[in-house]
Amino acid sequence: MKKVSVADAKNRLPALLHQAERAPIEIQRRGKAVAVIVSSASYERMRGGAVDAWSALERFRATHDLGALDLEGAFEGTRAREPGGQVRW
C-alpha cells in the first residue's frame, strides 16, 4: 500500500484520488497511519452488508446447512482431565 504524509496528501489530493481508484493509499502523520483513501467501489464492498453480528449469523445459517455437520466426537480429547491450577486473587 502506498503511504503518503498529510502534507503530501494535501498538496496532491487530486492525483491521489485517481491512484486510490486502483489501490488504497495510507495517509500518515508523523509516521503513523491516520487514514486510508479507498475507491468508492472498495468502500461499498467493505461496507456492503455492514450489519450487526446477529444478522450476520442469521445470514450464515441461511447459507450453510449446519444440520449436515457430523460433530459426534469432534471435541473428544480436547479437554484436559487433570484438575486446574491454583488461582491467586
N, C-alpha and C positions, 0 to 999 in steps of 0.2 A: 504494500500500500504506500502510495506516495505521501510524504509528510512535508508540510509547509508551516512556516511561522505565521502568527496572527498578522504581523505587519506585511508579510509577503502575500497572504490571502487578501488583505485589504487592498493592496496595490494591484493585484492580478485577478480579482474576482471573476470577471467575465471569462477569461481563459480557463480558470479553474473549474467553472461551471461546465464548460464544454468537455473538459477532461473527466469530470465526475460522471458524465453520461456513459463513459466507458469503464471506469473503475473508481472506487471510493478514494477520497482524499482526506487524510487526517490533518487537522489543524492543531498546532501545538503552541503553548505559551510557556516560555522558559523551559523548553524541552519536555514538557508534559502534555499529553493529549487532552484537549478540551472539547473538541467537536469533530464530527466526521461529515463531509459533504458526500451525499449519495444521490444517484439519479432518482427521479420520481418513480420510475418503474421498480427500482430496487427497494425503495421505501415502501411502496404499496405491497410488494412481495413479502417483505419482512413484517409489515403491519397486517397484511391480509389475514383476516380471520383472527385478529387480536381479540381474544376472548378470555374470559375468566377460566380458571382451572376446571371448574365443574363442567362447563360447556365443552372444553377440550376433551375431558374424559368421556362425556356422552358421545361426542363425535368419534372418538377412538373405538368405543364399544359398538357403535353402529357400523363401523367399517371392518371390525375384526371379530371373528367367531371365537369368543373365549370359551364357549362350551366344548369346542373341539380339542382344547388343550388337555393333555393327559398329565396331570400333576401328581398322580398317585406315586408317592415315594420320591418326589422331586427334591424334597428338602431333607431326606433321610441322611443322617450322619453329619449334618451341618452344625448341630448344637453340641457343645462340649458337655459332657455328663458330670464332670467333677464340679464341686462347689466353687463359687466365685471367691475372689479375694476379699480381704478386709477393706471396708470403706472408711476413710477418715474424713470427718467433717471439720 
